[in-house]
Amino acid sequence: MKRNNPAGTPPGGFTLVEIIVVVLIIITLAGVLTPVVVTQVDKARKARALKDCGAIAAALGALYGDLGAFPSMDRTGKFHRIRVLLSGDRLPGAGVIQASADFTQGPRDLLMNHITRNNPDGKSGGYPGKGLLAWRGPYLDASSLDPWGRPYAVNIGATFASGKNNRCCWVLSSGPDGKIETGTTAGSLKTRGDDIGILVHKR
């Protein structure tokens, strides 16, 4: 026996009111869950950035143990010339890193040229490859960017430069806001703002 459907109710379907209720429930759940998801994603990004900074700091320490010096060689073969090291496959343009002069000014080079391949400042085989003090890398793949798509920065000049403003060497991610706020003076032993990083060396 065929049953008659009430007027306005499609056979085997949902009423407009039921559809509206379901849509409202989905919208409510999305509104509640979105902040939770965003918070978890942000935590995961910060954790990855800290892990990457730790790996870079460890690689710099291993290189120092082999060479007896932090990587600062330029293409002429002289140490204490490169002041800023940046991760990634190419040096970023002006304004990509917003920071104090310790992270933006002076000769800079790709971090990977020093810890991934022995090619400081574009000079092939720049560090000694044999002997007691020699480059024995690669120490790490340093081509990756931070979770926000910006390079990790190392103010390597702080390991050799004189002056009160160049005493703490950091491996830093500028964090979500893209601005490095951490100080480099001897008393600045903690990251500031939303920076994420590891202190490599203090003079």
Secondary structure, DSSP 4 states (H G I P E B T S, - for coil): -PPPPPTT--TTS--HHHHHHHHHHHHHHHHHHHHHHHHHHHHHHHHHHHHHHHHHHHHHHHHHHHHSS-S---TTS-SS---EEE-SSS---TTSSB--HHHHSS-EEETHHHHTSS-GGG-TT-S--SSSS----------PPPTTS---EE-GGGGT--STT--EEEEEE-TTTTB-----STT--S--TT-EEEEEEE-
